[in-house]
Amino acid sequence: MPSTMAQISDPKIAFAYLRPACVLLTREPTVNNVKTLSTQLKEVNDATLQQLQDYVLFPLRFVLKVPGPKKDKLVQAVAEAISHVLENTCVQSWQTLHDLLSELCLCLCSPTDPGKPADTSEELQSAGLRCMDALLHAAYGDVVFKLFEPIMLPGLGAAISLLLALGEKAKSRGIQVAALKCLQALTLQCDCDQEHIVPSSQERCTIGSIMASFLPGITVAVARIITGDLRQGHAVTVRAIKVWSRTVGLVMEDAQLQASEPQKTLSSDLGRIGQLVVHRTQDWVKSTAGKLCVLLKKIISCTSAHQHWRVRLEMVELDIHLLDRCSQSLKECVGPLLEALVGAVNDEEPRVRERCEVALREVSQRNQGCSSSSDKSSSAQTFTDVLSENLHSLATSLPRLMRTSDDQKKLFVLNVFLGYLKLLGPLVSVVLNSAAHLERISKALMQVLELDVMDVRIVEERSYAATVETSSGSHDSYMGHIQRKHFLFFTDEKIFSVLMEICRTLGCYGNIYLLTDHFLDLYQQSSAYRKQAAMVLNEIVRGAAGIAVATEGQGVEGQVLGQSAKQEDLTAAAVSVMEEYISLKNWHLITVSEETERDRQDQQLLSPSRLLSISNSDVINANTNCLQVISSSFGSPSPSASTSTIHQLNSNIWQLCIQLEGIACFAQALGRDFRPLLMTSLYPVLEKAGEETLLVSQAALGSMWDISQACGYFSLKELINENSDYLLNDISLNLQRLSQHPQAPRVLTVMLTHSDSSLLPLVGDIVQDVLTALDLSYDHTAALFCSVLHALMKALARWFPSSCGKTKESARAKKTSSHEEVFDIHQFMLDYNKQKELAEGIGIEEDVSSEDLEVPPPMECEDVEDIGGPDVKAELPLHLSITKDVMERCIHLLSDPSLRVRLKVLDVLELCVCVLSEKENELLPMAHRCWPPLLQRLIADDPLAVLRAFRVMCTLGETCGDFLRRRVSKEVLPKLCSSLERQAPISAKAGPVYTHTLAYKLQLAVLQGLGSLCQRLDLGEADLDAVCEACLPYLSCRQHIRLQEASLSVFRHLIQVDPDAFWFTLNELHCPSPYSLPHPDLQPVQLSGLSRPRDEYSDNVLKLLREEFGSVAEAVDQPGS
């Protein structure tokens, strides 16, 4: 019949159509006859085929029953034909199901050992397994359940053994997967897309009782498949995990074991088969659970970090399935199951992670729901006990695992730890009531969070200008410069994040008083635990406030208020911890090494034995009044201070940083309720913001930003201004006892840096206190107070912009406009003639008499009524008065033996000149007084000081140039020029190492400042000629490149002062071509540089001529006519 015709639906026609092929196959069992029948079977529809099922199966089964060896291809063809029939029909006869199952097993098994597969082709095995799977899916419910009667145990056992052997030993992945799928279908737990029989609870119990006999064999063999060679592929492993979890879940299901009736007496007809029946008694359950736990741990260890995500996902499904169905019968396995489930919560694959999170949420809800109900079930109690035991066990092994494992394993272990806490939820507080649990968890955190404090860069980094430079910055800019912590036992930042989340979770669910008291005890007991305990305490308080805690239905972003502590409890805990942080012994720690005698004296002044913060004295404890009696004498440095190591200094630095972070955490936790605590906490934070150690000052600045945001202030300026009254009061009191409170100037520095001019009226008296304190103890506190004065003057320069910069711009504009004026040669000649006559004494009398007759016009601002009154000097504005007082101290400190102090004083002096520039009658006397010490800095000091002194002198030149011109010409220029001339031959012959010498640095500093100095002071021709002579040797190409560039800058400035003279000077050195005269009556100009060949100066001279005299150079380059 043609293959394209419609399927046969009439049973009679179908019978007539199929009968010849069936008869022929019975007579001649060949492959071709089987294929012919298979082809015809496909042309019969399903309903008709169902009616003819037994008829068409008979010849096919007959072929299998024929004694003697049969070819694999024949058996394969028969199995494929039977598969087609079974896939499109239902098996309604128990005898058919039983016989077909037996016949298929005989085709696949070894003749000598029915439990092992025969040595047949893979195609035959695949076809036989497909046929068996179709048979099990085609069997009706009342038929298939007869497989699970005691009498069927031997046959069922043979089929299971055969399928396990094929699943484990087959070389083809497809056969392995098909065998395991058949095994899954045999227990009515197939998960394919076809329709399946859903057994009732009683039927499921019957199946579980029978399968209990095969549980040991199935679990052991399938466990071998799961933990086998990775090359078998993930599909085999996934299917094996499904078989293992479904089989164990079927046999060990809590509902079955709790509802099982007393075992019925077995029929005597069973004989020895009765010995195969397993009774699921309590003893059997307990024994089996212990053996399954061993297998489960092995499976988890091999699959928890499997490279394929589907395997990890299936392990999550296994955990969920067994925890949901067998949590009571498999009590010993609950721990490993939870550990595996919790460990996958941060899996890299989103599908695994999401499934795990949902499962954990369900487990946590079930546990918490059971524990909160009035009748606590034993199951919930057992579950909590398992979680707490696992938590204790993991905390015990955590330090060892963190020392010996790689970062991936560490992250997994910590995620498990965190998962236990989340599963316990509010029960964490119950678990932590156990002293053993709390001690073990806290000690584990102390060891794991140990910092690596051996990095020398931490103690080396300084922040001389850090606070000033960040005054206009934002919180985001600060966050970009936070120094990350380095730990001894891990490097991955993810590990630290998980550890901090663990601490927050403890704070969220634990008793806040118990936790803070316990970790404060650890903080106080040993310096080895102090930094770790502080980190934990900070996060505990944040967690108690519900900050950055992931709870049910809430991500880590935002605040979770469901489990947060009461506000008064939170405040009490934060205050107790903060008081410990800012106490005398824990806040004033040594953070700098003592290298010189002066440094040792300064450090002695800053040592903890001399410090007491007035702002804290009434808060910490009344007993601290005994600390008021402090010696103010200066003795030899203490042995402990002199033996401070890098390790100790770094440890102190990190401790301060963590404590500063803690104060910020408490502010975030309390919000606006933290404002009353600012009276005790803000002053210490500002102290540390003025620290020289970069790490500490950065941490303090970050803490200030967090505090201002938490308390509702929009900026650091608002934070300081709103709290300036008691801050300035503390500063004023502490300045009176500076030996006890040397940090007071630092607090003032930070306030000035981050405030505005509204602070000036309040700070006026404090500045006088600072200056008085400086006068009384400048030997020991000059460096400290210079920083304050520098911050003060920088603030004044920022708050009250002077005309210094405007003068510079206007002068430059005036000079530019004068160059642009059209040159009037007639007027020039008249002026020149008049000046010449005056020089010869002609016309002096007339000039004088004309001057006498001139009456100066009255000043616009002069009041007519006050002409005859007494001269009363107007009172200076406050900022100018302060500046004048500061400049007085700078004059005395310019000769300080410390280079650091001199440099700072020069910076302060420059700012003083800028601020005072608006009152010339006040500036000039001060400039006169500061000139002698400033001159010494210019001609006999370190190159750094020379450079700063140049800058000061240039600033003076902008505001009082006439006053300085003669002094510079007479006292400064000759020495500078002679020094440059003396060093020029040396630097020309020196090699590259010369750039590291002080002589080179001095040359460079002088050359870089000399040109601008000459231009600003408008020096005379003789001085300019001297400068030119001194700088000409540095135009040589033999000089170092930076010296050449500095010399070029000098000549650029000189050309701005007198372009004609220096054009002539440069052309005398090297003239590129003859100059064409503009008029024939003029005499020719003879330039000596024209006849000279190119030399070492030619390149730089040509560069200057082209840059500064571009049009002239172009004219010169043209051939003369």
Secondary structure, 3 states (H helix, E strand, C coil): CCCCCCCECCHHHHHHHHHHHHHHHHHCCCHHHHHHHHHHHCCECHHHHHHCHHHHHHHHHHHHHCCCCCCHHHHHHHHHHHHHHHHCCCECCHHHHHHHHHHHHHHHECCCCCCCECCCCHHHHHHHHHHHHHHHHHECHHHHHHHHCHHHHHHHHHHHHHHHHHHHHCCCHHHHHHHHHHHHHHCCCCCCCCCCCCCCHHHHHHHHHHHCCCHHHHHHHHHHHHCCCHHHCHHHHHHHHHHHHHHHHHHCCHHHHHHCCCCCCCCHHHHHHHHHCCCCCHHHHHHHHHHHHHHHHHHHHHHCCCCCHHHHHHHHHHHHHHHHHCCCCCHHHHHHHHHHHHHCCCCCCHHHHHHHHHHHHHHHHHHHHHHHCCCCCHHHHHHHHHHHHHHHHHHHHHHHHHHHCCHHHHHHHHHHHHHHHHHHHHHHHHHHCCHHHHHHHHHHHHHHCCECCCCHHHHHCECCCHHHHCCCCCHHHHHCCCCCCCECCCCCHHHHHHHHHHHHHHHHHCCHHHHHHHHHHHHHHCCCCHHHHHHHHHHHHHHHCCECCCECCECCCCECCCCCCCHHHHHHHHHHHHHHHCCHHHHCCCCCCCCCHHHHHHHHHHCHHHCCCHHHHCCCCHHHHHHHCCCCCCCCCCHHHHCCCHHHHHHHHHHHHHHHHHHHHHHHHHHHHHHHHHHHHHHHHHHHHCCCEHHHHHHHHHHHHHHHHHCCCCCHHHHHHHCHHHHHHHHHHHHCCCCCCCCHHHHHHHHHHCCCHHHHHHHHHHHHHHHHHHHHHHHHHHHHHHHHHHHHHHHHHHHCCCCHHHHHHHHHHHHHHHHHCCCCHHHHHHHHHHHHHHHHCCCHHHHHHHHHHCCCCCCCCCCHHHCCCCCCCCCCCHHHHHHHHHHHHHHHHCCCCCHHHHHHHHHHHHHHHHHHCCCHHHHHHHHHHHHHHHHHHHHCCCHHHHHHHHHHHHHHHHHHHHHHHHHHHHHHHHHHHHHHHHHHHHHHHCCHHHHHCHHHHHHHHHHHHHHHHHHHHCCCHHHHHHHHHHHHHHHCCCCCHHHHHHHHHHHHHHHHHCHHHHHHHHHHHCCCCCCCCCCCCCCCCCCHHHCCCCCCCHHHHHHHHHHHCHHHHHHHHCCCC
